[in-house]
Amino acid sequence: MRDFQLSQPVSEPSQVCPVPGWCNQSVQLASLTLIQQTKEDLLEPSNNRRSSAHVTSQSLGSAMNPENALELLGPGYSNPLVRKYAVFRLKQADDEELELYLLQLVQALRYENLETIKEGLHIQLMEFYDKTFASNFNEEEEEEEDPMEQMDLIRCHSCPHLFGKAFEQRTQKPKQRFKSGPEVLFYDPSLERLLRFNSTNHMFHGTHQTWRETFPSGKYEGLPVPVDLRTDLSTFLIDRCCGNFKLANYLYWYLMVECESIGTDINIQEMFLIVLKRFLMRMEHTCPEWNEDFQQLQRQYHFVQRLTDVVTLVQQDPSSRPKKEQLLKEQLVAPRKDIGFSFADFDPIPLPIKPDKIVDGILPGKTEIYKSAMLPSKFVFRQSDQQGYVKVIFKVGNDLRQDQFALQMIDLFNKLFLSSGLDLHITPYKVLATSTNSGFVEYIESQSVANIISENGSILKYFQRISANRSAFKAIISTFARSCAAYCVMTYILAVGDRHLDNLLITPSGALFHVDFAFIFGRDPKPLPPPMKLTKEMIEAMGGSNSATFHQFRRYCHTAYLVSRRNSELILSLLSLMSSSSIPSLVPGSLNNKSEVCRQSQPRARRPMGHHHNQTETQATVIVRDRLKLDLSEPDAVKHIDHLLHLSSSAVVATFVERLHKLAQSMRA
C-alpha cells in the first residue's frame, strides 16, 4: 500500500502543543476530520492493483461495516490514518459484536505504533494528575456527565489547536449528502485548510483552499457527521471496555496473559504492559462506578492466584487420585490467612469465565478430579443470589489459549449461522486462559460418544432410552443431525485434528459438540485423518444413509458451508489478526501435517475478485482459505462438501485408528 503523501508541504501549527510528540506529520494526518464519505467518490481500482490499495479505497467508503474494518488492523497496514479509520468504523459495533472480536483486537495491538501508545499513557497521566483543571471542570459542571465525554473535553482542552471547532461540532446531525466528484475532502483543524484524497492515485493533495473559502456561509449542515480519526486502537478498547464490565473482564484477562507470555518480543510485552496500566488507571480513577469494577478485577486476580496455588499443591502430592481429591476438598474448606476466607465461603465476586455470574463459594462435596495427565478439577460455584450454581473445569499445567481461540471461532460460526436463519444447536462453551498455563473451561452436562456406545451399544439406543416419548425422540434426532452438520463443517474449515470418540460429546437434548482443540489448522497426531469426523454410528443414529434425516443433515452441511464462504473475509481477517500470537498452530511455518502441506503446494485456481492473497499469511490462513474453496461456484461447493461427507463416512484408516485409541484408553485405565 502506498504511503499517504502531501503534494505540498504542510506548515507548522502556529500554536505550540503542550503534549510532547504530538506535533509531527503522522499525528497531523491522523487527526484529520473526514467531512465527506460517499460511494460515488471512490473508484474501484483495476484488477492488477488489488490487495492493500483496493482495501484502502474501500476503507474510506461510507458503507464499510465494522467486521470489514478488521482487516485494516492487521499486520499489512501500518499507516496510522488507515488504522484509525478502521477504529472509527469499529465504534459502530455494539458491545456484543465487540466481545466477539475482542480476542483478535487485543492481538491487533501488536501492529500498533509503540510510541503512540506511550504518548497515550503520557496524556492519561496528565488527565489524572492535572488537579487544577479537574477541580475547575468539576465546579463548572454541576450536572453529571458521561465519563467518556469528560475525557474528550480534557483532550480538547489539552490540545486545542488539534481539535478546535470541528471537534465541538462533530455530533451535529446531517440533513443531506454533499457531492464532490472523484475526490474525498479532509479538513485539518490545525492548518485551517482542506486536503483532498484522490481515489485514483490514493494520495493526499494539499490545497490553499480554506474552510471559509469552501463554505463562505460558515454552515456545513449538508455534510455527513465529521469522522473522529484521533482515536487509536488501544484508546478505543480502553474507553469501550471501561463502560461494560463484561468487556472489561475479558480485556483484563487477555492483557494479563499476554503480559506474562514467555518468548514475546520485549517491545511487544512492554506495549501490553502499558495498555494494561492505562486500562487499570482509567478504571481506578475515572468515576466511583468504574473504581468498583477495578476493585472486582483485583479481587478476581488474587482469588485465581490462590486457587492456582491450591490445585498445584494437590497435583504435586504423590498419593493416588482419590486421595488427591480428598486433599483438594480439605483445602477448599480450610480457612486461609493469606486471603481472609475459605474457598467454600468468600465475599461475592464475578466469575472470570462468566462475569455475569456472581459467586460466593465452591461446593467441596461436588468437587472432582478427572483422570488426565494434568488432573483437571471440576468446581461447582454457588451463585450469591441463590439462583443456582455454575460448573467449571479449572486446569493448571495447560495453555488454554488455543482452545480459547478455537471456541471463539466456533462462537463466530454460530452467530453467522443464526444471522442467516440457520439454527444448528451449536454448543459454544466458554474457555478463558488466566495465565499461559492455567484457565477455566465451562462445564456442559454431557457424555462422550465413546462412553455412550460402550454403555448402550449405539447412539441410537441411547437416544431411545432417554426419550420420554416419540415426540421427544424426534426432537433429539433433529437436534443431533443439526449439530452434527455444524461441527462437520466447522471442524473441516478449521482443520481440527485428533478427532476421536472421547472428544465428541452429546448433551441430554441430543446436541453433539467437540472438545479438546490441541491440534488445529492441519496439525494431527494420527495418520491419514478424514476431512470430517462422521462415523457409521453417527449415521446410524440419524436413521442410516438413505433416511430423510440424513438427507436433511446433508442439506444442513451445504447451507452451513455456503454461509461460511459468504463470510470468508471476516473469518480470514480474524485469523490474520492472530498471526503473531503465541498460539502454536498460528505461528508462521507451524504446520506439521505432511498431507496438508502437500495439498497446499498444489496449484490453485485463480481467486475471485475481492479475495486478495497476503504474502505474510500463516499456514493456518492458507489452509482455511483453501478449504473454503473460494474459486468454486456455490453449486460446485455443494458437490465438494458431498464428496467430503462420502470420504469421511467411508474412511477405513480412521476406523482402525479409533480402535487403537480405544485399546490405549482401556490399558491406561
C-alpha positions, 0 to 999 in steps of 0.5 A, a space after each residue: 500500500 502506498 504511503 499517504 503523501 502531501 503534494 505540498 508541504 504542510 506548515 507548522 501549527 502556529 500554536 505550540 502543543 503542550 503534549 510532547 510528540 504530538 506535533 509531527 506529520 503522522 499525528 497531523 494526518 491522523 487527526 484529520 476530520 473526514 467531512 465527506 464519505 460517499 460511494 460515488 467518490 471512490 473508484 474501484 481500482 483495476 484488477 492488477 492493483 488489488 490487495 492493500 490499495 483496493 482495501 484502502 479505497 474501500 476503507 474510506 467508503 461510507 458503507 464499510 461495516 465494522 467486521 470489514 474494518 478488521 482487516 485494516 488492523 492487521 499486520 499489512 497496514 501500518 499507516 496510522 490514518 488507515 488504522 484509525 479509520 478502521 477504529 472509527 468504523 469499529 465504534 459502530 459495533 455494539 458491545 456484543 459484536 465487540 466481545 466477539 472480536 475482542 480476542 483478535 483486537 487485543 492481538 491487533 495491538 501488536 501492529 500498533 505504533 509503540 510510541 503512540 501508545 506511550 504518548 497515550 499513557 503520557 496524556 492519561 497521566 496528565 488527565 489524572 494528575 492535572 488537579 487544577 483543571 479537574 477541580 475547575 471542570 468539576 465546579 463548572 459542571 454541576 450536572 453529571 456527565 458521561 465519563 467518556 465525554 469528560 475525557 474528550 473535553 480534557 483532550 480538547 482542552 489539552 490540545 486545542 489547536 488539534 481539535 478546535 471547532 470541528 471537534 465541538 461540532 462533530 455530533 451535529 446531525 446531517 440533513 443531506 449528502 454533499 457531492 464532490 466528484 472523484 475526490 474525498 475532502 479532509 479538513 485539518 483543524 490545525 492548518 485551517 485548510 482542506 486536503 483532498 484524497 484522490 481515489 485514483 492515485 490514493 494520495 493526499 493533495 494539499 490545497 490553499 483552499 480554506 474552510 471559509 473559502 469552501 463554505 463562505 456561509 460558515 454552515 456545513 449542515 449538508 455534510 455527513 457527521 465529521 469522522 473522529 480519526 484521533 482515536 487509536 486502537 488501544 484508546 478505543 478498547 480502553 474507553 469501550 471496555 471501561 463502560 461494560 464490565 463484561 468487556 472489561 473482564 475479558 480485556 483484563 484477562 487477555 492483557 494479563 496473559 499476554 503480559 506474562 507470555 514467555 518468548 514475546 518480543 520485549 517491545 511487544 510485552 512492554 506495549 501490553 504492559 502499558 495498555 494494561 496500566 492505562 486500562 487499570 488507571 482509567 478504571 481506578 480513577 475515572 468515576 466511583 462506578 468504574 473504581 468498583 469494577 477495578 476493585 472486582 478485577 483485583 479481587 478476581 486476580 488474587 482469588 485465581 492466584 490462590 486457587 492456582 496455588 491450591 490445585 498445584 499443591 494437590 497435583 504435586 502430592 504423590 498419593 493416588 487420585 482419590 486421595 488427591 481429591 480428598 486433599 483438594 476438598 480439605 483445602 477448599 474448606 480450610 480457612 486461609 490467612 493469606 486471603 481472609 476466607 475459605 474457598 467454600 465461603 468468600 465475599 461475592 465476586 464475578 466469575 472470570 469465565 462468566 462475569 455475569 455470574 456472581 459467586 460466593 463459594 465452591 461446593 467441596 462435596 461436588 468437587 472432582 478430579 478427572 483422570 488426565 495427565 494434568 488432573 483437571 478439577 471440576 468446581 461447582 460455584 454457588 451463585 450469591 443470589 441463590 439462583 443456582 450454581 455454575 460448573 467449571 473445569 479449572 486446569 493448571 499445567 495447560 495453555 488454554 489459549 488455543 482452545 480459547 481461540 478455537 471456541 471463539 471461532 466456533 462462537 463466530 460460526 454460530 452467530 453467522 449461522 443464526 444471522 442467516 436463519 440457520 439454527 444448528 444447536 451449536 454448543 459454544 462453551 466458554 474457555 478463558 486462559 488466566 495465565 499461559 498455563 492455567 484457565 477455566 473451561 465451562 462445564 456442559 452436562 454431557 457424555 462422550 460418544 465413546 462412553 455412550 456406545 460402550 454403555 448402550 451399544 449405539 447412539 441410537 439406543 441411547 437416544 431411545 432410552 432417554 426419550 420420554 416419548 416419540 415426540 421427544 425422540 424426534 426432537 433429539 434426532 433433529 437436534 443431533 443431525 443439526 449439530 452434527 452438520 455444524 461441527 462437520 463443517 466447522 471442524 473441516 474449515 478449521 482443520 481440527 485434528 485428533 478427532 476421536 470418540 472421547 472428544 465428541 460429546 452429546 448433551 441430554 437434548 441430543 446436541 453433539 459438540 467437540 472438545 479438546 482443540 490441541 491440534 488445529 489448522 492441519 496439525 494431527 497426531 494420527 495418520 491419514 485423518 478424514 476431512 470430517 469426523 462422521 462415523 457409521 454410528 453417527 449415521 446410524 443414529 440419524 436413521 442410516 444413509 438413505 433416511 430423510 434425516 440424513 438427507 436433511 443433515 446433508 442439506 444442513 452441511 451445504 447451507 452451513 458451508 455456503 454461509 461460511 464462504 459468504 463470510 470468508 473475509 471476516 473469518 480470514 481477517 480474524 485469523 490474520 489478526 492472530 498471526 503473531 500470537 503465541 498460539 502454536 498452530 498460528 505461528 508462521 511455518 507451524 504446520 506439521 501435517 505432511 498431507 496438508 502441506 502437500 495439498 497446499 503446494 498444489 496449484 490453485 485456481 485463480 481467486 475471485 475478485 475481492 479475495 486478495 492473497 497476503 504474502 505474510 499469511 500463516 499456514 493456518 490462513 492458507 489452509 482455511 482459505 483453501 478449504 473454503 474453496 473460494 474459486 468454486 461456484 456455490 453449486 460446485 461447493 455443494 458437490 465438494 462438501 458431498 464428496 467430503 461427507 462420502 470420504 469421511 463416512 467411508 474412511 477405513 484408516 480412521 476406523 482402525 485408528 479409533 480402535 487403537 485409541 480405544 485399546 490405549 484408553 482401556 490399558 491406561 485405565 
